[in-house]
């Protein structure tokens, strides 16, 4: 990629290429989904508290990593649209939007759990809805990953 197809990152002073940051977003989204699914499997198996706690911590790290890659992509996409064709541009933007929704739903589920405090039968419905929306956002990220992978199979 030529230097004209990149954008200056004002926070670090380094050059961030659009496709490079898009590929990093893909890899990070894959890992965030993998960690999320791992926690889900462990919950279904009723594993020990320590194992679950460690898996949740890994999931949080992957989600934080995804948040950083989303920010990096935002900086690169601000002026680097001409660096890739229209189809790839739309696919990576779909991945970025799905990742943002995943991040938002993850935070709103945590906030709802804290806000509701003691879980009564009346509040469980609201909490269940939040977690269903979070699960839906993971599915949207998975679909966006599949689309981007088809266009850039060597991105991983």
Phi and psi in degrees as a GROMACS rama.xvg file:
@    title "Ramachandran Plot"
@    xaxis  label "Phi"
@    yaxis  label "Psi"
@TYPE xy
-77.318  156.202  UNK-2
-59.27  -26.7876  UNK-3
-70.0287  -16.0139  UNK-4
-98.1018  24.3977  UNK-5
-131.338  170.594  UNK-6
-130.326  146.051  UNK-7
-78.426  128.537  UNK-8
-85.246  111.368  UNK-9
-67.8446  -20.5171  UNK-10
-80.9686  -29.2881  UNK-11
-122.448  -13.0651  UNK-12
79.4887  1.64899  UNK-13
-93.7984  157.39  UNK-14
-85.0657  128.553  UNK-15
-115.208  115.056  UNK-16
-79.1541  141.027  UNK-17
-59.0935  -51.7482  UNK-18
-67.6897  -32.7252  UNK-19
-64.7898  -43.7632  UNK-20
-71.369  -31.6146  UNK-21
-67.1259  -41.7513  UNK-22
-65.331  -38.9943  UNK-23
-64.4883  -37.6029  UNK-24
-62.2038  -41.7949  UNK-25
-59.5054  -52.4143  UNK-26
-60.8144  -39.653  UNK-27
-71.651  -38.187  UNK-28
-63.8869  -39.4749  UNK-29
-58.6586  -45.8599  UNK-30
-68.0319  -39.6193  UNK-31
-62.1628  -43.312  UNK-32
-64.306  -41.4687  UNK-33
-61.7809  -44.1434  UNK-34
-67.5203  -38.233  UNK-35
-62.4759  -44.286  UNK-36
-67.5753  -32.4647  UNK-37
-63.5317  -45.3986  UNK-38
-61.2619  -40.8073  UNK-39
-61.0556  -44.1942  UNK-40
-63.817  -40.8764  UNK-41
-65.9561  -36.612  UNK-42
-64.5708  -39.1342  UNK-43
-67.3117  -29.9718  UNK-44
-87.1641  -3.53889  UNK-45
53.8121  51.0364  UNK-46
-70.9645  175.703  UNK-47
-67.8401  157.183  UNK-48
-61.8606  -39.86  UNK-49
-65.1027  -44.4381  UNK-50
-62.8039  -43.8045  UNK-51
-65.1222  -41.6835  UNK-52
-60.4888  -43.6196  UNK-53
-65.1786  -40.091  UNK-54
-65.9777  -39.6997  UNK-55
-64.6995  -40.0277  UNK-56
-61.6916  -41.611  UNK-57
-64.6034  -37.8145  UNK-58
-63.4985  -41.4987  UNK-59
-64.6541  -40.0398  UNK-60
-63.8391  -44.4135  UNK-61
-63.4617  -38.5134  UNK-62
-67.0608  -39.6087  UNK-63
-65.329  -39.8366  UNK-64
-61.2095  -42.6391  UNK-65
-61.6639  -41.2081  UNK-66
-60.0202  -40.8063  UNK-67
-64.7793  -42.5458  UNK-68
-67.408  -34.1597  UNK-69
-62.5717  -43.5195  UNK-70
-63.9822  -41.8505  UNK-71
-61.2265  -43.7882  UNK-72
-64.1407  -40.5061  UNK-73
-56.6125  -44.2613  UNK-74
-62.7183  -47.1681  UNK-75
-66.5145  -37.6745  UNK-76
-75.4188  -17.4864  UNK-77
-57.2113  -36.7836  UNK-78
-132.73  -0.0402035  UNK-79
-101.767  20.26  UNK-80
-58.1799  -34.481  UNK-81
-69.7997  -5.28704  UNK-82
-74.089  -12.7704  UNK-83
-144.736  164.063  UNK-84
-74.8874  168.29  UNK-85
-59.7845  -40.6047  UNK-86
-64.6032  -45.5101  UNK-87
-65.4312  -41.6564  UNK-88
-56.4149  -47.0104  UNK-89
-67.7033  -38.3356  UNK-90
-65.2759  -44.7512  UNK-91
-70.9584  -33.5073  UNK-92
-66.9508  -35.9092  UNK-93
-63.1602  -42.1149  UNK-94
-62.7755  -42.5292  UNK-95
-62.9187  -46.1385  UNK-96
-62.4847  -43.3234  UNK-97
-64.608  -38.4052  UNK-98
-65.3344  -40.5433  UNK-99
-62.5992  -42.2361  UNK-100
-65.5117  -40.9859  UNK-101
-57.4921  -47.8398  UNK-102
-62.2453  -44.1768  UNK-103
-63.3304  -44.8398  UNK-104
-67.3877  -35.9531  UNK-105
-63.6182  -44.1513  UNK-106
-68.6005  -39.4054  UNK-107
-69.5161  -32.2934  UNK-108
-66.2909  -41.8722  UNK-109
-64.4055  -43.6149  UNK-110
-64.0935  -40.7083  UNK-111
-64.6427  -39.4906  UNK-112
-63.3702  -42.3532  UNK-113
-69.9661  -41.9754  UNK-114
-65.2462  -39.1457  UNK-115
-74.9229  -17.3514  UNK-116
58.8972  -120.503  UNK-117
-67.2491  127.364  UNK-118
-85.8438  105.038  UNK-119
-99.3947  165.861  UNK-120
-56.7106  -31.9194  UNK-121
-70.4666  -35.9303  UNK-122
-86.5261  -16.7176  UNK-123
-64.9892  -31.5362  UNK-124
-62.9703  -43.4492  UNK-125
-65.2766  -42.5947  UNK-126
-65.7123  -40.2792  UNK-127
-60.2612  -41.9316  UNK-128
-61.0148  -44.5963  UNK-129
-59.3282  -43.2445  UNK-130
-72.8536  -30.3196  UNK-131
-66.2848  -40.7897  UNK-132
-65.5974  -37.3003  UNK-133
-64.2564  -42.7768  UNK-134
-63.3391  -37.6892  UNK-135
-64.4018  -36.6621  UNK-136
-69.1168  -33.0553  UNK-137
-64.8917  -40.9211  UNK-138
-62.2534  -41.4395  UNK-139
-62.3635  -39.6483  UNK-140
-64.569  -43.9586  UNK-141
-57.7582  -43.6313  UNK-142
-65.7653  -41.0973  UNK-143
-66.1726  -37.0311  UNK-144
-60.8319  -46.135  UNK-145
-60.6989  -41.2947  UNK-146
-64.9795  -46.2851  UNK-147
-66.5513  -38.6813  UNK-148
-59.2351  -38.7505  UNK-149
-63.1074  -36.2624  UNK-150
-81.7661  -31.3363  UNK-151
-134.504  71.8176  UNK-152
-63.27  -22.4548  UNK-153
-91.5262  8.3408  UNK-154
-69.5831  -24.4992  UNK-155
